[in-house]
Amino acid sequence: MTAPPPTTLKTERLLLRRAVEADLTALHEIMADAQTMRFWSTPPHADLDTTRQWLASMIGAPASTSDDFIIDLDGVAIGKLGAWRLPEIGFLLARRHWGRGYAGEALAAFVAHAFSGEVGFLIADVDPRNTACLALLSRAGFRETGRALNTWQVGEAWCDSVYLRLDRPPA
Ligand SMILES: CC(C)(COP(=O)(O)OP(=O)(O)OC[C@H]1O[C@@H](n2cnc3c(N)ncnc32)[C@H](O)[C@@H]1OP(=O)(O)O)[C@@H](O)C(=O)NCCC(=O)NCCS
C-alpha cells in the first residue's frame, strides 16, 4: 500500500506544503535576518548549519505531534507557519513579503485545516513588543489568556510572553 500524499493547503496566492531539504537556502536567508528574528526564541542563524539542523527538526517532527508548513509563493519558500509541536503555533515570513497579507492568508488556511481535524484549540506565545504578530493573531480571533516575565533567554537578553488562545468554534 502506498502512503497518502503529504497534506498541502491552497490559498488564493499561496501554497502551504511540508518542508523539504531544498528549502534550506531560502529559509536560511529568512532566519539569518536580524529584524525577522528579533522576537524569535533563538538568535538569528549565524551559519547554514544552524538552519540545516532547524530544518531537519521540522522535516523529522512526528506527524502525531507536529503539523507545520512551509509558506510557498510561486515555488519559493517565503516563510513557515504551523505547529512544530501542537497545539502551539509559530510563524515567520521573509521581510520583503511583510505587509501584503500573506501571513494572515496562511494563518486562516492553517486554522481551518487544524480545526477540521482533532485539534480543539491552538495557542501562541508572543513577545509583547511583537505588535505585527499580536495584530495578526488578533485578526484571526486569538485572545490573550495571560502574561509572564522573563520567559525566554535569547542571547544575552530575557524576553517576556503574552499567551494567546483560539478555540475551535462549536460545530
Ligand atoms: C508576524 C509576521 C508574519 C506578520 O507579517 P505581516 O505581513 O505583517 O502580516 P499579515 O500577513 O497579516 O499582513 C498584514 C499587513 O498587510 C497589509 N495588507 C496588504 N495587503 C493585504 C491583503 N490583501 N490582505 C490582508 N492584509 C493586507 C495589511 O494592511 C497589514 O499591514 P499593517 O501591518 O501595516 O497594518 C511578520 O511580521 C514576521 O515574519 N515577523 C517576524 C517573525 C515573528 O516575529 N514571528 C512571530 C513569532 S511566533
The ligand as a MOL file (V3000), in Angstrom:
LIG
                    3D

  0  0  0     0  0            999 V3000
M  V30 BEGIN CTAB
M  V30 COUNTS 48 50 0 0 0
M  V30 BEGIN ATOM
M  V30 1 C 4.4730 38.3120 12.1780 0
M  V30 2 C 4.5790 38.4530 10.6590 0
M  V30 3 C 4.4960 37.0970 9.9940 0
M  V30 4 C 3.4120 39.3410 10.1960 0
M  V30 5 O 3.5600 39.6120 8.8000 0
M  V30 6 P 2.5950 40.6840 8.1060 0
M  V30 7 O 2.9230 40.7060 6.6680 0
M  V30 8 O 2.6500 41.9610 8.8750 0
M  V30 9 O 1.1940 40.0540 8.4080 0
M  V30 10 P -0.1170 39.9590 7.5310 0
M  V30 11 O 0.0340 38.9070 6.5060 0
M  V30 12 O -1.2570 39.7960 8.4760 0
M  V30 13 O -0.2160 41.3380 6.7870 0
M  V30 14 C -0.8840 42.3980 7.4050 0
M  V30 15 C -0.4450 43.6860 6.7560 0
M  V30 16 O -0.5550 43.5530 5.3360 0
M  V30 17 C -1.4100 44.5970 4.8290 0
M  V30 18 N -2.0750 44.0410 3.6360 0
M  V30 19 C -1.7510 44.3760 2.3660 0
M  V30 20 N -2.4800 43.6440 1.5070 0
M  V30 21 C -3.2760 42.8300 2.2460 0
M  V30 22 C -4.2400 41.8400 1.9380 0
M  V30 23 N -4.5340 41.5190 0.6610 0
M  V30 24 N -4.8490 41.1890 2.9550 0
M  V30 25 C -4.5460 41.4700 4.2550 0
M  V30 26 N -3.6340 42.3930 4.6080 0
M  V30 27 C -3.0040 43.0760 3.6100 0
M  V30 28 C -2.2950 44.9450 5.9830 0
M  V30 29 O -2.8260 46.2380 5.8510 0
M  V30 30 C -1.3270 44.8440 7.1480 0
M  V30 31 O -0.4880 45.9750 7.1510 0
M  V30 32 P -0.0460 46.6820 8.5310 0
M  V30 33 O 0.7470 45.6440 9.2810 0
M  V30 34 O 0.7550 47.8560 8.0700 0
M  V30 35 O -1.3130 47.0260 9.2310 0
M  V30 36 C 5.9090 39.1400 10.2560 0
M  V30 37 O 5.9610 40.3940 10.8440 0
M  V30 38 C 7.1260 38.3320 10.6530 0
M  V30 39 O 7.5460 37.4040 9.9750 0
M  V30 40 N 7.7440 38.7220 11.7850 0
M  V30 41 C 8.9580 38.0680 12.2230 0
M  V30 42 C 8.7430 36.6790 12.8000 0
M  V30 43 C 7.9020 36.7050 14.0510 0
M  V30 44 O 8.0420 37.5760 14.8760 0
M  V30 45 N 7.0320 35.6930 14.1540 0
M  V30 46 C 6.1410 35.5610 15.2650 0
M  V30 47 C 6.7060 34.7560 16.3510 0
M  V30 48 S 5.5850 33.4500 16.7660 0
M  V30 END ATOM
M  V30 BEGIN BOND
M  V30 1 1 1 2
M  V30 2 1 2 3
M  V30 3 1 2 4
M  V30 4 1 2 36
M  V30 5 1 4 5
M  V30 6 1 5 6
M  V30 7 2 6 7
M  V30 8 1 6 8
M  V30 9 1 6 9
M  V30 10 1 9 10
M  V30 11 2 10 11
M  V30 12 1 10 12
M  V30 13 1 10 13
M  V30 14 1 13 14
M  V30 15 1 14 15
M  V30 16 1 15 16
M  V30 17 1 15 30
M  V30 18 1 16 17
M  V30 19 1 17 18
M  V30 20 1 17 28
M  V30 21 1 18 19
M  V30 22 1 18 27
M  V30 23 2 19 20
M  V30 24 1 20 21
M  V30 25 1 21 22
M  V30 26 2 21 27
M  V30 27 1 22 23
M  V30 28 2 22 24
M  V30 29 1 24 25
M  V30 30 2 25 26
M  V30 31 1 26 27
M  V30 32 1 28 29
M  V30 33 1 28 30
M  V30 34 1 30 31
M  V30 35 1 31 32
M  V30 36 2 32 33
M  V30 37 1 32 34
M  V30 38 1 32 35
M  V30 39 1 36 37
M  V30 40 1 36 38
M  V30 41 2 38 39
M  V30 42 1 38 40
M  V30 43 1 40 41
M  V30 44 1 41 42
M  V30 45 1 42 43
M  V30 46 2 43 44
M  V30 47 1 43 45
M  V30 48 1 45 46
M  V30 49 1 46 47
M  V30 50 1 47 48
M  V30 END BOND
M  V30 END CTAB
M  END
